[in-house]
Each structure stands twice: as C-alpha cells, then as structure tokens.
C-alpha cells in the first residue's frame, strides 16, 4: 500500500518523487498483512480520502504488499547507482 505525490517530468527519461507506504515488522502473519492491506485500500478508495490526498498533490496507488517491497528494493538499487556514478560522498 503506498501513496505517491504526482511528479511532473522535468527531464526526459528521469522521474523522482517521494512515496509513503505502510510497513509491518518482519514475520507479521500473512493473513494480518492481507487484512490490513484490504482495509487500508478501502479507506484510500473513498471519495473523501481521495479528495483530501488530491489537495495535497498525492496520487493513490494501491497494490499487493509484495509490490511495495519490490519497489523499495528497486529504488535502493537505482539510487545506489546514481550515487556511485555521480561520485557523491557523504560526510
């Protein structure tokens, strides 16, 4: 389950933004995760919630829990490559 702010494209082929997601501790039973995901999806689908989030410039994208994990792993890989290629150093 995640929400992403709408991000205008400023450079062709490059997209960045922020996202929010709900995470549970490792080992949380699958049925509990599934129930939370379903209930939160219902809330995010309500017109009231969509309107509130739209005012904030947020686009709601719901998915199965594994999709958020896959997205986070891909983002870690992508930004690690950006850091490596740019030569950014952390103090």
trRosetta pair geometry for C-beta under 8 A, 3 or more apart (Angstrom, degrees):
i j d omega theta_ij theta_ji phi_ij phi_ji
1 21 6.1 139 85 -149 58 74
1 22 5.2 0 72 31 115 104
1 36 7.9 -115 -2 128 142 88
1 37 5.6 -171 -41 -132 112 74
1 40 5.0 24 -141 102 165 136
1 41 6.5 -128 -108 -64 113 77
1 44 7.4 174 -161 -15 110 150
1 62 5.7 -10 -123 -133 72 79
1 63 7.2 -170 -80 47 34 61
1 65 7.3 -19 -11 -92 74 65
1 68 6.7 -31 32 -50 35 142
2 19 5.2 9 -180 177 122 113
2 20 6.2 160 -154 81 70 46
2 21 4.0 -29 -94 -87 92 92
2 22 7.9 -152 -78 9 55 64
2 61 6.0 -14 81 75 86 91
2 62 7.7 161 38 -105 54 37
2 63 7.1 -10 23 26 96 103
2 68 5.3 149 -38 -108 118 110
2 71 7.2 -78 -6 67 164 158
3 19 6.8 162 80 -158 42 66
3 20 5.0 -6 53 55 90 100
3 21 7.8 179 18 -72 59 51
3 44 7.4 -156 -75 -132 108 131
3 53 6.3 -109 -152 -151 140 137
3 58 5.0 18 166 179 116 123
3 59 7.1 163 -166 79 70 42
3 60 5.4 -35 -114 -107 90 60
3 61 7.0 149 -112 29 35 69
4 7 7.5 -59 158 -15 107 104
4 17 5.9 72 -173 112 100 137
4 18 7.3 169 -143 89 66 45
4 19 4.6 -27 -94 -103 82 88
4 20 7.9 -173 -75 20 40 66
4 58 7.0 152 86 -156 27 73
4 59 5.4 -22 75 64 81 93
4 61 5.9 7 12 13 106 119
5 17 5.5 -156 66 -173 89 117
5 18 5.9 36 16 54 113 85
5 19 7.9 -136 10 -82 69 46
5 56 7.5 -95 -108 129 96 86
5 57 5.1 30 -153 117 96 97
5 58 5.2 -58 -95 -99 58 61
5 59 7.0 95 -165 12 14 79
6 17 7.9 -133 125 -125 12 149
6 57 5.5 -110 33 178 94 81
6 58 7.3 -169 -14 -118 74 13
6 59 5.1 96 -67 -29 79 113
7 15 6.0 111 102 -164 135 88
7 16 6.5 -163 -162 80 152 40
7 17 3.7 -113 -61 -70 136 123
9 12 7.1 52 162 -96 121 40
9 14 7.6 129 -156 70 80 61
9 15 6.4 -48 -107 -91 82 87
10 14 7.3 -52 68 84 77 106
11 14 4.0 9 82 42 109 124
19 71 7.6 -60 95 139 170 137
21 68 4.8 139 -150 -154 148 136
21 72 7.5 -105 39 -59 155 116
22 36 7.1 -134 120 149 138 122
22 40 6.4 -138 17 -106 153 170
23 68 7.7 -150 -85 125 80 136
24 28 4.0 -37 139 1 129 161
24 32 7.3 153 -155 112 162 109
24 33 5.7 -133 27 -98 151 93
24 36 7.0 132 -60 47 131 162
25 28 5.5 119 65 -46 70 100
28 32 5.4 -107 167 81 96 125
28 33 5.5 114 108 -56 114 98
29 32 4.6 88 69 4 89 106
29 33 7.1 -161 95 -5 46 86
30 33 5.6 -56 -148 39 35 112
30 34 6.1 36 155 -21 68 108
31 34 5.6 -52 -143 38 32 114
31 35 6.3 34 156 -20 64 106
32 35 5.8 -54 -147 36 29 110
32 36 6.4 29 155 -16 64 107
33 36 5.9 -56 -147 38 29 110
33 37 6.2 31 154 -21 64 109
33 65 5.3 -2 163 -59 120 164
34 37 5.7 -55 -146 36 29 114
34 38 6.3 28 156 -18 64 107
34 65 7.6 -97 -80 -11 53 126
35 38 5.9 -55 -146 37 29 110
35 39 6.3 23 159 -14 65 110
36 39 6.0 -61 -145 40 28 106
36 40 6.1 22 161 -14 66 111
37 40 6.1 -60 -143 40 24 106
37 41 6.2 28 156 -22 62 110
37 62 8.0 128 -177 -170 86 104
37 64 7.1 41 -180 -141 156 44
37 65 5.5 -103 -76 -52 141 95
38 41 5.7 -56 -148 34 27 114
38 42 6.7 32 153 -22 62 103
39 42 5.7 -50 -154 29 34 114
39 43 6.7 32 150 -16 64 103
40 43 5.6 -52 -151 36 37 112
40 44 6.2 33 153 -15 69 108
40 62 7.8 169 108 -123 90 117
41 44 5.8 -57 -142 42 30 108
41 45 6.2 33 156 -24 64 110
41 62 4.6 94 -119 -157 98 155
42 45 5.8 -61 -150 34 27 113
42 46 7.4 42 151 -39 59 91
43 46 6.1 -40 -165 2 37 113
43 49 5.8 103 155 -55 70 162
44 49 5.5 -123 -128 120 32 142
44 50 7.3 85 172 -68 58 75
44 53 7.7 20 -146 -19 83 154
44 60 5.0 163 174 -154 115 141
44 62 6.0 151 81 -64 142 120
45 49 7.5 43 46 59 22 124
45 50 7.3 5 -161 -47 22 113
45 60 7.9 -169 -78 125 47 152
45 62 7.6 -42 -58 -12 93 148
46 49 4.6 83 64 11 93 102
46 50 6.8 -165 88 -6 45 88
47 50 5.7 -59 -143 41 31 111
47 51 6.1 33 159 -22 67 108
48 51 5.9 -58 -150 35 26 111
48 52 6.5 24 155 -17 62 107
49 52 5.7 -54 -147 37 33 111
49 53 6.2 25 157 -13 67 109
49 60 7.8 67 125 -71 103 150
50 53 5.9 -60 -146 43 28 106
50 54 6.0 33 155 -25 65 109
50 60 6.2 -89 -111 4 80 137
51 54 5.6 -53 -142 33 29 113
51 55 6.7 35 156 -24 62 101
52 55 5.9 -52 -157 27 30 113
52 56 7.1 19 148 -8 60 107
53 56 5.6 -61 -157 42 39 109
53 58 4.1 -80 178 74 92 116
53 59 7.8 163 137 -64 116 10
53 60 5.9 74 101 -51 159 101
54 57 7.5 49 -175 -75 35 18
54 58 6.9 -103 -76 57 27 66
63 67 3.6 -69 139 66 136 150
63 68 6.5 157 74 -42 113 77
64 67 5.2 105 61 -8 71 103
65 68 6.1 -54 -162 30 43 107
65 69 6.8 38 148 -14 70 106
66 69 5.5 -56 -154 39 41 114
66 70 6.2 43 150 -21 72 105
67 70 5.6 -52 -147 37 32 113
67 71 6.3 36 152 -22 64 105
68 71 5.5 -52 -146 36 33 115
68 72 6.3 34 155 -19 66 104
69 72 5.9 -52 -146 35 30 109
69 73 6.4 29 155 -17 63 107
70 73 5.8 -57 -149 37 30 111
70 74 6.3 29 154 -18 65 108
71 74 5.8 -58 -149 38 29 110
71 75 6.3 29 154 -20 65 107
72 75 5.7 -54 -147 36 31 112
72 76 6.5 35 154 -22 64 102
73 76 5.8 -51 -151 31 32 113
73 77 6.6 29 152 -15 63 106
74 77 5.7 -57 -151 38 33 111
74 78 6.1 34 153 -21 68 108
75 78 5.6 -52 -140 38 32 112
75 79 6.1 19 165 -9 67 109
76 79 6.5 -62 -142 43 23 99
76 80 6.2 28 157 -23 61 111
77 80 5.8 -56 -147 34 26 113
77 81 6.6 26 155 -18 62 106
78 81 5.9 -62 -160 34 29 110
78 82 6.6 28 148 -18 66 105
79 82 5.2 -45 -144 34 42 115
79 83 6.3 45 155 -20 68 101
80 83 5.8 -54 -150 37 31 112
80 84 6.3 32 151 -20 64 108
81 84 5.6 -53 -144 37 32 112
81 85 6.0 24 160 -13 67 110
82 85 6.1 -60 -142 43 25 104
82 86 6.0 15 162 -13 64 116
83 86 6.1 -64 -140 42 23 104
83 88 4.9 -80 -147 51 73 116
84 87 8.0 25 170 -65 27 37
